[in-house]
Amino acid sequence: MPAVSRGRGGGSLAIVLHTHMPYVEGFGTWPFGEEWLWEAIAGCYLPLLEVLDTGAPLTLSLTPVLCDQLEAPGIAERFESFVREVRRNTHEQDAAGLRAGGHDDLAAELDRSWGDYAGALEALERRERKLLGALARHAQWTSSATHAILPLLASDAGVRLQLHSGVEAHRRRVGGHWRGGFWLPECAYAPWLGRALEDAGVAAVCVELTSLFGLGSERHLRPLRSEAGVLLVPVDRATMSLVWSDRGYPAGAAYRDYHHHTIHHHNPWNNAGGAYDRAAALALARKHAADFVTRTLARLARAGESPEIAAAGGGLVVCALDTELLGHWWYEGIDWLAAVVEECARQGLELVRLDDALERVQALPVVTLADRAVLSGEGLASSWGQDGDLSTWSGPAVAEMAFATRAAELEVLLAGRRAGPAAIRELLALQASDWAFMSSRGIAAPYARERFEAHRIALAEALSAGEQAGVERLRNLAVDADRGSLLAP
């Protein structure tokens, strides 16, 4: 890989990949459930490793709940069965149907795309079927145990449970080396989390401050230091929107259409409605990568005109993306990412891991009244959800879920030491942000509500059974759950 030079005129880019999957292993198959995990492994995680293994200075965050699933016994064998027994068959059936209908060009694309799955199996075999170990070598940041929205939890003890369990899981998996980077689920931050984050060893978090600073403000390019000492690193929505928006790069005409699919959910069409052309799509990905780097350089140059940014040696653009957007939702996303790495070197933009950037950056203290309103205890929580608040996970559409989760947490606290491991795991499963998100956004909402209700009932049963309750149902979830943090005063 070409060496990445220091950005012209100062400033740098950090691409943060937030890698997460709700706990679906063992819970449902097609169309909702663990098939999501198999598809992410084939289309996203294994291809991403090819980029990471080149030494690309990307910042990888792995959620513990995803790692719990990748660490589950038999996961590689079940993935192989899915590919060989399901995906091969569905490709063949859909290709045959298209040929019978006179669509040879679409059938040929399905024949080609089957190679993605066959290639994924080969890649996994080359890694001796140790996907988690391969990813963990590149992981710098961790998250809460089950991707809970921390400001919505009912107690400090509940926050400690999510924080400490997540941190300990990460330390175990990466050999204890952790520099304090912590991905707040959905970038959900509230001032009262500061002390708990610091106590857990967290040094830095990403926050979404567009509603405070305004879209495109240079203030997004400079970290802040909270009163608790944790670095608050703004994500740059102006840069992220080049990718993650209705008119972002993935909407390009030559790219594969995610929403238009065959009977078995294969995608042989492009966004323009014609047969997918892989070569044309890759050419567009390279063009968009060059555009992304050019625009980022221009963003940094404009910010460098600010005396404050110039005095700090340039701005820091943090482009944070859900990893699963790349390769899965946006089929060409990994190709775009690899091209961005090359373009940074070609155009002279410094691409840097976020931990490395934060070691040399001069953070500003939270001092202004406007900052204090959101960041220092006088205002509401922020997130990267709709409207920049927590309504996606607590608004009218899902309010009953938010209240039920808080009530369950308090029940576990009241139970004290009578709450055995099964109850703790069910509480953690219930607290996952995914169920409210899917319900609020209408994405597999029946599945999400079914899962939520099942965990709520199972928690009540586990509390009744106490220490005798078995953990087989959640056989590999939150294996590092720190019950002591929940019971601590």
Beta strands, then each sheet from edge to edge (+ up, - down):
strand 1: 12-19
strand 2: 59-62
strand 3: 139-143
strand 4: 181-183
strand 5: 204-207
strand 6: 224-225
strand 7: 231-234
strand 8: 316-322
strand 9: 350-351
strand 10: 364-365
sheet 1: 8+ 1+ 2+ 3+ 4+ 5+ 7+ 6- 10-
sheet 2: 8+ 1+ 9+
end
